[in-house]
Amino acid sequence: MTEIASAWRTVECTWWLRFIVAAITGALLGTSLLWIRDVLTIDHRVPVNMQRVESLNSPVPVGGKIMVRVWREKYRDDCPVVSFPYASDQNGRAYVMPGSQGPGGSKDEKYYDALYDTTALPPGSYTLHDSLMYHCPRQSFPVQQPSVSFVVSGD
């Protein structure tokens, strides 16, 4: 054992080799510390808690827009949201509706109003479903908005 320790002490290195080893070690240590800091500082909270949804203008004429009020408790303002809505009729048939994206409203507001284009829907009774994806820094959260019933009138 003492032979290995004495052999290690006798290994000669040039100054530039020691500098390269120290630089690589410092870069690896610094990168590791930055990664650990980033992991520890990520906000893992779900950005919103959906409560209820109500239709504000049902029945809506064919080709019109249904306005719904979404009651929720929002915890974060740093997560833009993408909406993937569809409507289902009494027979279970699904109709894809145009989606949207935006900032998702302020966390200080108890509700927000959203418009959905019903152009693809013939007259009848429907249930609106909306799958939301909140894109927060370094992670995303899927959130299902509560469903709401509405009518498209042929008048």
C-alpha positions as CSV (number, residue, x, y, z in Angstrom):
1,M,0.0,0.0,0.0
2,T,2.8,2.4,0.8
3,E,4.4,1.6,-2.6
4,I,1.2,2.8,-4.4
5,A,1.1,6.0,-2.3
6,S,4.8,6.7,-2.9
7,A,4.5,5.9,-6.7
8,W,1.5,8.4,-6.9
9,R,3.6,11.1,-5.3
10,T,6.4,10.6,-7.8
11,V,4.2,10.9,-10.9
12,E,5.2,14.1,-12.6
13,C,2.7,16.3,-14.5
14,T,3.2,19.4,-16.5
15,W,1.4,22.6,-15.3
16,W,-0.9,22.6,-18.3
17,L,-2.1,18.9,-17.7
18,R,-2.9,19.9,-14.1
19,F,-4.8,22.9,-15.4
20,I,-6.8,20.8,-17.9
21,V,-7.7,18.3,-15.2
22,A,-8.7,21.1,-12.8
23,A,-10.8,22.8,-15.5
24,I,-12.7,19.6,-16.4
25,T,-13.3,18.8,-12.8
26,G,-14.6,22.3,-12.1
27,A,-16.8,22.3,-15.2
28,L,-18.4,18.9,-14.1
29,L,-18.9,20.0,-10.6
30,G,-20.4,23.4,-11.6
31,T,-22.7,21.7,-14.1
32,S,-23.8,19.2,-11.5
33,L,-24.5,21.9,-8.9
34,L,-26.5,24.0,-11.5
35,W,-28.6,20.9,-12.4
36,I,-29.2,20.1,-8.7
37,R,-30.3,23.7,-8.1
38,D,-32.7,23.6,-11.1
39,V,-34.3,20.3,-9.9
40,L,-34.8,21.7,-6.4
41,T,-36.3,25.0,-7.5
42,I,-38.9,23.6,-10.0
43,D,-42.4,24.5,-8.9
44,H,-44.2,21.1,-9.0
45,R,-47.6,22.5,-8.1
46,V,-50.5,21.9,-10.5
47,P,-51.3,25.4,-11.8
48,V,-55.1,25.2,-11.5
49,N,-57.9,23.4,-9.7
50,M,-61.1,23.3,-11.8
51,Q,-64.4,23.7,-9.9
52,R,-67.3,24.1,-12.2
53,V,-68.4,25.4,-15.7
54,E,-71.7,27.0,-16.7
55,S,-73.0,28.0,-20.1
56,L,-73.8,31.7,-20.5
57,N,-75.6,31.8,-23.8
58,S,-77.3,28.5,-24.5
59,P,-79.1,28.0,-26.9
60,V,-76.7,29.2,-29.5
61,P,-77.6,29.6,-33.2
62,V,-76.0,27.2,-35.7
63,G,-72.5,28.5,-36.5
64,G,-72.4,30.7,-33.4
65,K,-70.1,30.6,-30.4
66,I,-71.0,29.2,-27.0
67,M,-69.7,31.2,-24.1
68,V,-68.9,29.4,-20.9
69,R,-67.8,30.6,-17.5
70,V,-65.1,28.5,-15.9
71,W,-64.8,28.7,-12.1
72,R,-61.4,27.6,-10.9
73,E,-58.7,28.3,-8.3
74,K,-55.5,29.2,-10.1
75,Y,-52.2,29.0,-8.2
76,R,-49.6,30.0,-10.8
77,D,-49.4,32.7,-13.6
78,D,-46.4,31.2,-15.4
79,C,-48.2,28.5,-17.4
80,P,-49.7,29.2,-20.8
81,V,-52.6,26.8,-21.6
82,V,-53.6,25.0,-24.8
83,S,-57.2,23.9,-25.2
84,F,-58.4,20.7,-27.0
85,P,-62.2,20.9,-27.0
86,Y,-64.9,18.6,-28.4
87,A,-68.6,18.2,-28.1
88,S,-70.6,15.0,-27.7
89,D,-74.3,14.6,-28.7
90,Q,-76.9,12.3,-27.0
91,N,-75.8,9.4,-29.2
92,G,-72.2,9.6,-28.0
93,R,-70.9,11.0,-31.3
94,A,-67.9,13.3,-30.8
95,Y,-67.4,16.5,-32.8
96,V,-63.9,18.1,-32.7
97,M,-64.1,21.9,-32.1
98,P,-61.3,24.4,-32.8
99,G,-58.8,24.6,-30.0
100,S,-57.1,27.7,-28.7
101,Q,-54.0,28.8,-26.7
102,G,-53.3,31.7,-24.4
103,P,-52.0,32.8,-21.0
104,G,-54.9,31.1,-19.1
105,G,-56.1,34.1,-17.1
106,S,-54.9,35.7,-14.0
107,K,-54.6,33.8,-10.7
108,D,-56.4,36.7,-9.0
109,E,-59.6,36.0,-10.9
110,K,-62.0,33.3,-9.6
111,Y,-63.3,32.6,-13.1
112,Y,-62.7,33.3,-16.7
113,D,-65.0,33.3,-19.7
114,A,-64.2,31.2,-22.8
115,L,-65.7,31.2,-26.3
116,Y,-66.0,27.9,-28.3
117,D,-66.8,27.9,-32.0
118,T,-69.8,25.6,-32.8
119,T,-69.5,25.8,-36.6
120,A,-69.1,22.0,-36.9
121,L,-72.2,21.2,-34.9
122,P,-75.7,20.6,-36.4
123,P,-78.7,21.6,-34.3
124,G,-79.1,19.5,-31.1
125,S,-78.1,19.1,-27.5
126,Y,-74.4,18.7,-26.6
127,T,-72.0,18.3,-23.8
128,L,-68.8,20.3,-24.1
129,H,-65.5,18.6,-23.0
130,D,-62.2,20.4,-22.9
131,S,-58.8,18.8,-22.2
132,L,-56.3,21.5,-21.2
133,M,-52.6,21.3,-21.2
134,Y,-50.8,23.8,-19.0
135,H,-47.2,24.3,-20.1
136,C,-45.2,25.5,-17.1
137,P,-41.4,26.0,-17.0
138,R,-39.7,22.6,-17.4
139,Q,-43.0,20.6,-17.1
140,S,-46.5,20.3,-18.4
141,F,-49.8,19.5,-16.6
142,P,-52.9,17.9,-18.3
143,V,-56.1,19.2,-16.7
144,Q,-59.7,18.1,-17.6
145,Q,-62.2,21.0,-17.5
146,P,-65.6,20.0,-16.1
147,S,-68.2,19.3,-18.8
148,V,-71.1,21.6,-19.5
149,S,-74.3,21.0,-21.5
150,F,-75.6,23.4,-24.2
151,V,-78.0,23.5,-27.1
152,V,-77.4,24.5,-30.8
153,S,-80.7,25.8,-32.2
154,G,-81.8,25.6,-35.8
155,D,-83.7,28.9,-35.7
